[in-house]
Amino acid sequence: MRAIRLYVDQKLAVQDEVELEDETRHHAACVLRINRHTPLILFNGDGYDYSGQTAAFDRKKIRVRLTDRIFVSKESRLKTHLVLGVSKASHMDYAIQKSVEAGVTEIHPVMTERTVARFSDKSRANRQLHWQNIIINACEQCGRAALPVLHETRDLAILDPVREDATGFVLDFLSGTTLDEHASGTLEKVWLIVGPEGGLTRGEIDRLLEKGFQPVRLGPRVLRTETAALGALVAVQMLWGDLSGQGIPGSRFPPPP
């Protein structure tokens, strides 16, 4: 029987018994349809999977006894920061989900001149929580035991210049340069900027160039914003990360003693 992976926002240790919180319990029992015999794996973002067995199972309580801790090495040595122009709900959800599967390290949602969706403070907070849950669900599915960092939504205009320890690219369909033209050498940290529907304005791109970002295009076809985000991340992982022939999976966490 295939083990079910569940994220829990709790401290985990072998031999402990962990009671699943109500939302996680409901998802496990009613959506994933687990039973008392289903093998479970819990993780909390510390870089480890914790195997467990059900110690108690009923409609109001699921308690898991942790039996083993396994170091998970699925984090790319290439640190990727995705600056993602806020787009329509379904497009944004897809882009975040697939960027997690592609190994993104940190996600920076930004408001741009062509961003259609505008949020009140309350709806902005709800949206952040929604995106965080998408990240968690994607990690449960793809086997990552480290959660990518989700930053608060801010304006693109206040994005910091590229630092000396990183290389920054902004996707620009009109650019004459492609990513593979930067393929010589190795990179340890890459920033990628992807605009919303309609892309970034020329003024926004010009200001990003002044901050040290380099314009690149992914190819001859115009991509939707959610496709562009995934394509860019896969491309940099192919060139410098753990999808390349020389890429060696790494981790931000030390191996177990």
C-alpha positions as CSV (number, residue, x, y, z in Angstrom):
1,M,0.0,0.0,0.0
2,R,1.4,3.4,-1.0
3,A,2.2,5.7,1.9
4,I,0.4,9.1,2.1
5,R,2.5,12.2,2.7
6,L,1.0,14.9,4.9
7,Y,2.4,18.3,6.0
8,V,2.0,19.2,9.6
9,D,2.9,22.4,11.3
10,Q,4.3,20.7,14.4
11,K,7.5,19.5,15.8
12,L,8.3,15.9,14.8
13,A,10.5,13.4,16.5
14,V,10.8,9.6,16.2
15,Q,8.8,7.7,18.9
16,D,6.5,10.7,19.4
17,E,2.8,10.4,18.8
18,V,1.3,13.3,16.8
19,E,-2.3,14.2,16.7
20,L,-3.3,15.6,13.3
21,E,-4.9,19.0,13.4
22,D,-8.6,19.2,12.3
23,E,-8.0,20.5,8.8
24,T,-5.3,17.9,8.1
25,R,-7.4,15.1,9.7
26,H,-10.4,16.0,7.5
27,H,-8.2,16.2,4.4
28,A,-6.7,12.8,5.2
29,A,-9.9,11.0,6.1
30,C,-12.4,12.6,3.8
31,V,-10.4,13.6,0.7
32,L,-7.5,11.1,0.7
33,R,-9.7,8.4,2.2
34,I,-7.0,6.9,4.4
35,N,-7.9,4.2,7.0
36,R,-6.2,2.9,10.1
37,H,-4.0,0.7,8.0
38,T,-2.8,3.3,5.6
39,P,1.0,4.0,6.0
40,L,1.7,7.7,6.6
41,I,4.6,10.0,6.1
42,L,4.6,13.3,7.9
43,F,6.9,16.3,7.2
44,N,7.1,19.8,8.6
45,G,9.6,21.4,6.3
46,D,12.8,20.6,8.2
47,G,14.2,18.4,5.4
48,Y,13.1,15.1,6.7
49,D,10.3,12.6,6.2
50,Y,8.9,10.9,9.3
51,S,7.3,7.5,8.7
52,G,4.5,6.6,11.0
53,Q,1.7,4.2,11.9
54,T,-1.8,5.1,13.0
55,A,-2.1,4.8,16.8
56,A,-5.7,6.1,16.9
57,F,-8.3,6.5,14.2
58,D,-11.9,7.8,14.4
59,R,-14.1,10.5,13.1
60,K,-12.7,13.1,15.5
61,K,-9.1,12.1,16.0
62,I,-6.2,10.7,14.1
63,R,-3.0,10.1,16.0
64,V,0.2,8.9,14.4
65,R,3.2,7.2,16.1
66,L,6.4,8.2,14.3
67,T,8.7,5.3,13.8
68,D,11.5,6.5,11.5
69,R,13.2,9.7,10.2
70,I,14.5,9.8,6.7
71,F,16.6,12.6,5.2
72,V,15.2,13.8,1.9
73,S,17.6,15.1,-0.7
74,K,15.4,16.7,-3.3
75,E,16.5,20.3,-3.1
76,S,18.4,21.7,-6.1
77,R,21.8,23.2,-5.4
78,L,20.7,26.0,-7.7
79,K,18.7,28.6,-5.6
80,T,15.9,29.9,-7.7
81,H,13.8,33.0,-6.9
82,L,10.7,33.4,-8.9
83,V,9.3,36.9,-9.1
84,L,5.8,36.3,-10.3
85,G,3.4,39.0,-11.5
86,V,0.0,38.4,-9.9
87,S,-2.4,37.0,-12.4
88,K,-5.9,35.6,-12.5
89,A,-6.7,33.1,-9.7
90,S,-6.4,29.9,-11.8
91,H,-3.3,31.0,-13.7
92,M,-1.6,32.1,-10.4
93,D,-2.5,28.8,-8.7
94,Y,-1.1,26.8,-11.6
95,A,2.2,28.8,-11.8
96,I,2.8,28.4,-8.0
97,Q,2.0,24.7,-8.0
98,K,4.2,23.9,-11.0
99,S,7.1,26.1,-9.8
100,V,7.2,24.0,-6.6
101,E,7.4,20.8,-8.6
102,A,10.2,22.4,-10.7
103,G,12.2,23.0,-7.5
104,V,11.7,26.7,-6.9
105,T,13.4,28.0,-3.7
106,E,11.5,31.2,-3.1
107,I,8.4,32.8,-4.6
108,H,7.9,36.6,-4.7
109,P,4.3,37.6,-5.9
110,V,4.4,41.2,-7.2
111,M,1.8,43.7,-8.4
112,T,2.6,45.2,-11.8
113,E,1.1,47.9,-14.0
114,R,-0.9,45.2,-15.9
115,T,-2.0,43.2,-12.9
116,V,-5.8,43.0,-13.1
117,A,-6.5,41.6,-9.7
118,R,-6.4,44.1,-6.8
119,F,-6.7,43.1,-3.2
120,S,-7.9,44.6,0.0
121,D,-5.8,43.9,3.1
122,K,-8.2,41.1,4.1
123,S,-8.4,39.5,0.7
124,R,-4.6,39.8,0.3
125,A,-4.1,37.9,3.5
126,N,-6.5,35.2,2.4
127,R,-4.8,35.0,-0.9
128,Q,-1.4,34.5,0.7
129,L,-2.9,31.7,2.8
130,H,-4.4,30.1,-0.3
131,W,-1.0,30.2,-2.1
132,Q,0.7,28.8,0.9
133,N,-1.7,25.8,0.9
134,I,-1.0,25.3,-2.8
135,I,2.8,25.1,-1.9
136,I,2.1,22.6,0.9
137,N,-0.1,20.4,-1.4
138,A,2.5,20.5,-4.1
139,C,5.3,19.4,-1.7
140,E,3.1,16.6,-0.4
141,Q,2.6,15.4,-4.0
142,C,6.2,15.8,-5.4
143,G,8.1,14.5,-2.4
144,R,9.8,17.7,-1.3
145,A,10.4,17.9,2.5
146,A,11.4,21.6,2.4
147,L,8.8,24.2,1.8
148,P,9.7,27.0,-0.7
149,V,9.5,30.4,0.9
150,L,6.4,32.5,0.0
151,H,7.0,36.2,0.4
152,E,4.4,38.8,1.0
153,T,2.9,40.4,-2.1
154,R,4.5,43.7,-2.9
155,D,4.9,46.1,-5.8
156,L,7.4,45.3,-8.6
157,A,8.7,48.8,-8.4
158,I,10.3,48.3,-5.0
159,L,12.1,45.1,-6.0
160,D,15.7,45.3,-5.0
161,P,18.6,45.4,-7.5
162,V,20.3,42.1,-8.4
163,R,22.9,41.3,-5.7
164,E,26.5,40.3,-6.5
165,D,25.9,36.7,-5.5
166,A,23.1,36.2,-8.0
167,T,22.1,36.5,-11.7
168,G,18.8,38.0,-12.6
169,F,16.7,37.5,-15.7
170,V,13.5,39.1,-16.8
171,L,11.4,37.4,-19.4
172,D,11.0,39.6,-22.4
173,F,9.5,38.3,-25.7
174,L,11.2,41.0,-27.7
175,S,14.7,40.2,-26.4
176,G,17.2,38.8,-28.9
177,T,18.9,36.7,-26.2
178,T,17.9,33.3,-25.0
179,L,18.8,31.6,-21.7
180,D,21.2,29.1,-23.3
181,E,23.4,32.0,-24.5
182,H,24.2,32.5,-20.8
183,A,25.0,28.8,-20.3
184,S,28.8,29.0,-20.0
185,G,30.0,28.7,-16.4
186,T,28.0,27.8,-13.3
187,L,25.4,29.7,-11.3
188,E,24.4,29.2,-7.7
189,K,21.5,31.6,-7.5
190,V,19.1,32.8,-10.2
191,W,16.3,35.3,-10.1
192,L,13.5,35.0,-12.7
193,I,10.9,37.7,-13.3
194,V,7.7,36.7,-15.1
195,G,5.0,39.3,-15.8
196,P,1.2,38.7,-15.5
197,E,-1.2,38.4,-18.4
198,G,-0.1,40.8,-21.1
199,G,3.5,40.8,-19.7
200,L,5.5,43.7,-18.3
201,T,5.4,47.1,-19.8
202,R,8.5,48.5,-21.5
203,G,8.9,51.0,-18.7
204,E,8.9,48.2,-16.1
205,I,11.5,46.2,-18.1
206,D,13.7,49.2,-18.6
207,R,13.7,49.9,-14.8
208,L,14.5,46.2,-14.2
209,L,17.5,46.4,-16.6
210,E,18.7,49.4,-14.6
211,K,18.7,47.2,-11.5
212,G,20.9,44.6,-13.1
213,F,18.4,42.1,-14.6
214,Q,19.1,40.8,-18.1
215,P,16.3,40.4,-20.7
216,V,15.8,36.9,-22.2
217,R,13.2,35.1,-24.2
218,L,12.3,31.4,-23.9
219,G,11.8,30.8,-27.6
220,P,9.8,31.9,-30.7
221,R,6.3,31.3,-29.2
222,V,4.4,33.6,-26.9
223,L,3.7,31.7,-23.7
224,R,1.0,32.3,-21.2
225,T,2.2,33.6,-17.8
226,E,1.8,30.3,-16.0
227,T,3.5,28.4,-18.8
228,A,6.4,30.9,-18.9
229,A,7.0,30.6,-15.2
230,L,7.3,26.8,-15.4
231,G,9.3,26.9,-18.6
232,A,11.8,29.3,-17.2
233,L,12.3,27.3,-14.1
234,V,12.8,24.1,-16.0
235,A,15.2,25.8,-18.3
236,V,17.5,27.1,-15.6
237,Q,17.4,23.7,-13.8
238,M,18.5,22.1,-17.1
239,L,21.3,24.6,-17.5
240,W,22.6,25.0,-14.0
241,G,20.5,22.9,-11.6
242,D,19.5,19.3,-10.8
243,L,18.0,18.6,-14.2
244,S,21.3,19.1,-16.0
245,G,23.7,16.3,-16.9
246,Q,26.1,17.6,-14.3
247,G,23.5,18.6,-11.7
248,I,23.8,16.9,-8.4
249,P,20.8,17.1,-6.0
250,G,21.6,19.0,-2.9
251,S,19.8,20.4,0.1
252,R,19.6,23.4,2.3
253,F,19.7,21.0,5.2
254,P,22.5,18.9,6.7
255,P,22.2,15.1,6.4
256,P,21.3,13.2,9.6
257,P,24.0,12.4,12.0
